[in-house]
Amino acid sequence: GLLFKRAMFDLIDAAPVTATRVRAWDFAATEAKAGRDPDWTVGARWSRALDGTFYVEDIVRLRGRPLEVEQSVKSTAEVDGKSVAIRIPQDPGSAGVNVADAYVRLLAGYNVKVERVTGSKVERAKPASAQADRKNIKLVRGPWNVAWLQEHEAFPEGDHDDQVDTSSDAVAHLALPAYKPRADFRLGLSDSRPHERADA
């Protein structure tokens, strides 16, 4: 691993209930087709506890048509609950603005944050790498762990970096002063168990 190594991450059974949470999304432009290995759409739910420790709680990962992706984003928001912020990336250009605006409308009633994507993927990943190097990122056990670890270890030379992009965005979001964990900020999920949806 160039920025991430398997030994940096401890597996745990559950994240603390009291924490600040965000679901960071990275959208793929293509759906799965025979003989191809396209990118994935990924939604990663991270939390940051009162002591500053980061937790990767859940990964939603799919390849699908735009409508399928929209439905997954909306249903995931409903499962997470309104206490979980949602971070949507805005790619450069008018198309990126339109996509971001569409998701803000889709997620009316939720705490949606749109952030412009700037800088190289490696530079964006360095803050998450720094936290991992100090063993300050824990993984909640789930069926997504192996694929997540493999992609992070292979970055930036691997075939995919969608999950790494969500790690970069989640750490950036949770490190903001406005999102410093508070003792009264508790999990508001209708189902707090880790889950994964992976549609190939």
N, C-alpha and C positions, 0 to 999 in steps of 0.2 A: 504494500500500500504506500502511495506517495503522500497522501494527506490523511488517510484513515487506515487503521489497522484493527483487526478483529479484537485484539487484546485490550483495546481502548474502551470497549463497551461491556458493561456488566448486564446480565439478564436478571430481571426481577419479576415478581408475580403481579404487582400492581403499583401504580403511581399513587402518590399522596392525594387524598381527597381535596385538601386545601391547596390550591395552586391556580395559577393563571394559565389559560389554555387558548390555543389557536389551531385552526385547520388551514394549512398552507397548501395551495393547489398549484400544479404545473400541468398545462394542457398540451396534449399531443395533437398534431395536425392530421394524422392518418389513422385509419382503422386497420385491424389485422387482416391480412390476405394471405392466401397460400403461397409459400415460397418466400415470404418477406418477413423481416424482423423489425417492424416499425416501433417508434417510441410509444411510451405508455402515458396515459393521463393518470396522475397521482395526486391523491389528497392525503396529507400526513397530519395527524393530530399530535401536537407536542404540548407539553406543559412545563411550567417552571415553578418549583416549590419555593417555600419561604426562605430556605437556605441558599437559593440560587441554583440548585441542581436542575438540569434539564432532563425531561423524560420523553421518549418517543412512545406514544401510547397505542397508535393504531394507524394502519395504512390501508387506504382504498386505492386499488390499482386496476385499471381496465383499459382495453382497446375497443373503441366503439365509434359509431356515427355521432355527429354533433348532438342529435336529440338524445341519444343514450347517455352521453356525457352530462348533458344538462340535467337529465332525470337523476343521475347518480349524485351530482352535486347537491341538488335540492333534497333528495332523500337522506343524504348524509348529514346535511344541516339539521334536518328534523330529528335524526337520531342523536346528534351531538347536543342539541339544545341551544337556546339563545345566549347562554353564558359563554359559549365558545366563539371567539372571534373568527372571522373567515378572511384569509388573505388571498387576494386575486392578483396575479401578475398582469401588468400591462406592457405588451411588447411594443417596440418602436413603430411609428407609422399610424395612419388612420385606421387600418384594420385592427390593430391592437386596442385602440381607443374604443372602437365599436364593440369588440368582444367583451372588454371590461365593463362597458356600460350595460350590455345585455345581461351580464351576470349580476350586476347590482340590482337591476330591475327584477330578475328572477328571484333574488334573495331578499326582497323587500321584507322588512321586519327583523332582519338579522344584522348583527354588527359586522358589516363588510368593509374591509380596507383594501383599496386598490393602490398598488405600488408599481412604479415604472421600473422596468428591468434595465439596469445599467451595469457596465463593467464586464470583465471576463468571468466565466463560470468559476475558474480557479480562484480568482481574487474574491469572489463572492463567497466561496466555500471556506476560506481561511479562518474566519471567526468561529465557525462550527468545528473546524479541525483543531483550533486552539483549545476549545472547550473539551473536545474528545481526548486530546493529548493529556489533559489533567484529570481524565476519568470523571468528567462532570456531566456526561450524558449517559443515561441508563435506558435500556430497552425493556419494555414490557413484553413478556413472552407471548408469542403468537405465530401463526403459520407464515407470516410475512418476514420473519427474522432473517432467514437464510438468504433470500433474494436481496433484502436490504443491505445486509453485510457484504455480500458479494459485489454489489454495485458500488458501494462506498470504497471497498478495498481496491477495485479496479480503476476508480476515478483518478485522473482524467483520461486514461487510456482505454477505458472499457467501451463497449458498444452503446451503452445507455447511461444517462446521467439525470434522469427525471426525478428519482428519489433524492439524489444529492441536491438538486435545485430546491426541492421543498425543504430540505434540512437547512440550506443557506437562508432561505426566506423565513423559516420558523424561528431560527436563532436571532436573526436580525429583528424580527417583530418582538419577541419576548425580552430582548435586551434593551428595548426602548424604555426610558424613564417612566413613561405613562403606563407601562405594563409591569411595573414592579409588583411582585406578588403581595397580596394583602391577606391578613388573617381571616377576613370575612368573605373571601372570594371562594366559594365552594362549587364543586362539580354539579352541573345542572343537566345531566344526561338522563334520557329515558331508559337507556341501557348502557351501563358503564363497563361492561365486559369488552375486552379487545375483540375486534372483528375484522375480517378482510373480505372484500369482494374482488375476485380476479376473473375477468371474462376474457378469454383469449380469442 
